[in-house]
Amino acid sequence: MGVFLFLFLFLVIILLSLNMPPVEALKTWKPPVATVVYDAKDRPFGDVAIQRRYYVQLNDIPPHVRKAFISAEDKNFYKHIGVDPIAVIRAIVANIRHGEVRQGASTITQQLARNLFLTPDKSLKRKIREALLALRIERHFSKDQILEMYLNYIYLGQGAYGVEAASRVYFGKSVKELSVDEAAILAGLPKAPSRYNPFRSPELVKERRNYVLRRMYEDGYLTEEEYNKLIEKPIRVKLENRFYGMDYFLDFLKDYLVDKYGEVILAGGYKVYTTVDRDLQEHAKEALKRGVAKVAKANGIPFLPEDPYELAKRYEEQKPAEKPGVYIGKVLSVKNGVLIVELKEKQFEVERRGLPLEKGDYVLLRLYQDRKGKELKAEILPDLQGALVSLDVKTGAVKAMVGGYSYLRSPYNRAVYAKRQPGSAIKPIIYLAALMKGYTQVSLVDASPRSFYDPSTGKDWTPDNYEGVDYGQITLRTALAKSVNTATVNLLADIGFDLPIEIGRLLGIELKPYYSMALGSIEVTPLQLTSAFQAFANMGIKCEPYFIRKIVTPDGSVLEENQPRCEQVLPAQETRVLVDMLRAVVLEGTGASASLLQRIVAGKTGTTNDYMDAWFVGFSPDIVAGVWVGFDIKRSMGRGMAGAKVALPIWIEYMSVASYMYPYTDFPIPDGVVLVNCGKPMLFVVGTESACNAEEQAQPDQNQGSELEGIVDPKYLKREEKPKIKEIP
């Protein structure tokens, strides 16, 4: 009987050994390695990867790190032939004693074989194939080679593969710098990376770490004195790295790389040198988060915690949804504009309403009674959101990009993809067109309310001013500084649609021939609008936004390299006068609080109907930033939540760091622009020093603009006749 059993087992082993993977291929094996991202100062900023891994040679892994893994996983590693019979017998005895599987017997070589070639199922067939592969690996590779492959391949939680990636994620340093107790923490992870996650369960992690330290002591790697000291040390990890690599810009970069080069670039160990400043990116995140939270608190808008672990905990601990109220729900599915949201044992069908939600997201769900009072209905209460994008004025280089108040709550990048109405932040285009028609800062415009037929709505439309303030004849400077709606629309009626639309096109913004466009009825992304203001700050020189300086392949060759691409699209003289008018917004207008910066800055606020969108886009001579705050759907933030109150404080906090990273300078003065004394303050004008007579300047010279040839089509250089419009008395 015993002979037949032996022959049967021998036959099974022979059959299972057929079609085995060729372990010899490991000699040229190159595991997926993360592509490392560097910031503008060549500092590591993060990575984009299929598997976050940084391959290190065994000689660069300290002996105590190697010993920790050997003690924890395979004490006889340097003695066995790939399979450890002693460990197998020990595991069988332990499992029989406990009546369940409590202990495994896989060697480091077997673990490597399983991870590289097999599935993780626990069948007898897989175990036999694993053992056979381990024997083959041992025949083709030295112990050190096997250990090196293992320590670089093993998954250690938090998206980290290999000891170098895990060291950076958990401790913020290279594996070369790990202490013995830190090495023991990593060595305790392969058994159950999620259960022993150092970011989540410090007491459980300490217990596991001390088990590894005890094994190291028993194996002779530690003295008794060392062991006793080490087990008393607290668990210290870099908690700020819990969400390592979760960043709006890194996501945007990853999408670009995959779209252009395919996923191979995420696994090939490339180096991507970007234009983003790591410090500014972090500061922008914090400024936006604090600003949005402050607005939410002031208006009673509920806020969910960022931490997904905390969210999951609160979701599980909340009371059953038996009556109307606000609860935390979990999205189970998204299909055809409808969400299935779960509240513990109950499920609700909810309209998506364009919200950027995906399966697994947590949401605030408001339950209410239907009209008959018989059934609970549900609606999602959206998060208050925001975006911030910042560019270098002289080059268009992206310096910071934050697409929401929290990546963890929503990875949707509003800075790049969200199209919103800009409100009054679009007005500089109208005023620049007027300057190009021959108007000056002190030209008068009628700010009395007038009504126009607007083809965008098919109705007559009468603009009004913020808080219903009435104005008579005012200067262009005051109209822009105070963001007077009636003056701006009347000015558009005077100068016509063509030139503003052409300026918008040159700036990358599509304007429509509607009077409401003067108040921002079109839609733009924060990046588009900020890029337009970059051209204002740069005296009419538009630089295409770019974010990659170069990409270097693993062999050191350059795959892609970018330089600033800039072009003079607007006349420098009139643009400089516009900048002076945007300075007035800060010095005497709606953006006055920005003067607290004590830097030379300019910009424009923007607010849409019912306070749905709040903007501030502004710049120093060197850096421009745009901030948007609002909901992902059309919903009011609350009365009074205008750009100056909501977006501007965030912009000020960001620029309080960003603008000080450059020398203190003023905007340049192009030839043909002069400073004239019209009282206080002195004003910039184009071409003449006698520009303070408002009555005279209300009738611009028809030949004004001869300096603009070659920049804008000549047909726009002469002031056109007042367009024929339908006015309502």
Stockholm file with secondary structure:
# STOCKHOLM 1.0

chainA/1-729         MGVFLFLFLFLVIILLSLNMPPVEALKTWKPPVATVVYDAKDRPFGDVAIQRRYYVQLNDIPPHVRKAFISAEDKNFYKHIGVDPIAVIRAIVANIRHGEVRQGASTITQQLARNLFLTPDKSLKRKIREALLALRIERHFSKDQILEMYLNYIYLGQGAYGVEAASRVYFGKSVKELSVDEAAILAGLPKAPSRYNPFRSPELVKERRNYVLRRMYEDGYLTEEEYNKLIEKPIRVKLENRFYGMDYFLDFLKDYLVDKYGEVILAGGYKVYTTVDRDLQEHAKEALKRGVAKVAKANGIPFLPEDPYELAKRYEEQKPAEKPGVYIGKVLSVKNGVLIVELKEKQFEVERRGLPLEKGDYVLLRLYQDRKGKELKAEILPDLQGALVSLDVKTGAVKAMVGGYSYLRSPYNRAVYAKRQPGSAIKPIIYLAALMKGYTQVSLVDASPRSFYDPSTGKDWTPDNYEGVDYGQITLRTALAKSVNTATVNLLADIGFDLPIEIGRLLGIELKPYYSMALGSIEVTPLQLTSAFQAFANMGIKCEPYFIRKIVTPDGSVLEENQPRCEQVLPAQETRVLVDMLRAVVLEGTGASASLLQRIVAGKTGTTNDYMDAWFVGFSPDIVAGVWVGFDIKRSMGRGMAGAKVALPIWIEYMSVASYMYPYTDFPIPDGVVLVNCGKPMLFVVGTESACNAEEQAQPDQNQGSELEGIVDPKYLKREEKPKIKEIP
#=GR chainA/1-729 SS CHHHHHHHHHHHHHHHHTTCCCGGGGGGCCCCBCEEEECTTSCEEEEECSSBCCCCCGGGSCHHHHHHHHHHHCTTTTTSSSSCHHHHHHHHHHHHHHTSCCCCCCCHHHHHHHHHHSCCCCCHHHHHHHHHHHHHHHHHSCHHHHHHHHHHHCBCSTTBBSHHHHHHHHHSSCGGGCCHHHHHHHHTSTTCTTTTCTTTCHHHHHHHHHHHHHHHHHTTSSCHHHHHHHTTSCCCCCGGGTTTTCCHHHHHHHHHHHHHHCGGGGTBTCEEEESCCHHHHHHHHHHHHHHHHHHHHHTTCCCCCSCHHHHHHHHHHSCCCCSSEEEEEEEEEEETTEEEEEETTEEEEEECTTCCCCTTCEEEEEEEECTTSSSEEEEEECCEEEEEEEEETTTCBEEEEECSSCTTTCCCCHHHHCCBCCGGGGHHHHHHHHHHTTCCTTCEEECSCCEEEETTTTEEECCCCGGGCCCCEEEHHHHHHTTCHHHHHHHHHHHCSHHHHHHHHHTTCCCCSSGGGGGTCSCBCHHHHHHHHHHHHTTTEEECCBCEEEEECTTSCEEEECCCCEEECSCHHHHHHHHHHHHHHHHHSTTGGGGGGCSCCEEEEEECGGGCEEEEEEECSSEEEEEEEEESSSCCCCTTCCHHHHTHHHHHHHHHHHGGGSCCCCCCCCTTEEEECSSSSCEEEESCSCCCCHHHHTSCCTTTTGGGTTTSCGGGSSCCCCCCCCEEC
#=GC SS_cons         CHHHHHHHHHHHHHHHHTTCCCGGGGGGCCCCBCEEEECTTSCEEEEECSSBCCCCCGGGSCHHHHHHHHHHHCTTTTTSSSSCHHHHHHHHHHHHHHTSCCCCCCCHHHHHHHHHHSCCCCCHHHHHHHHHHHHHHHHHSCHHHHHHHHHHHCBCSTTBBSHHHHHHHHHSSCGGGCCHHHHHHHHTSTTCTTTTCTTTCHHHHHHHHHHHHHHHHHTTSSCHHHHHHHTTSCCCCCGGGTTTTCCHHHHHHHHHHHHHHCGGGGTBTCEEEESCCHHHHHHHHHHHHHHHHHHHHHTTCCCCCSCHHHHHHHHHHSCCCCSSEEEEEEEEEEETTEEEEEETTEEEEEECTTCCCCTTCEEEEEEEECTTSSSEEEEEECCEEEEEEEEETTTCBEEEEECSSCTTTCCCCHHHHCCBCCGGGGHHHHHHHHHHTTCCTTCEEECSCCEEEETTTTEEECCCCGGGCCCCEEEHHHHHHTTCHHHHHHHHHHHCSHHHHHHHHHTTCCCCSSGGGGGTCSCBCHHHHHHHHHHHHTTTEEECCBCEEEEECTTSCEEEECCCCEEECSCHHHHHHHHHHHHHHHHHSTTGGGGGGCSCCEEEEEECGGGCEEEEEEECSSEEEEEEEEESSSCCCCTTCCHHHHTHHHHHHHHHHHGGGSCCCCCCCCTTEEEECSSSSCEEEESCSCCCCHHHHTSCCTTTTGGGTTTSCGGGSSCCCCCCCCEEC
//
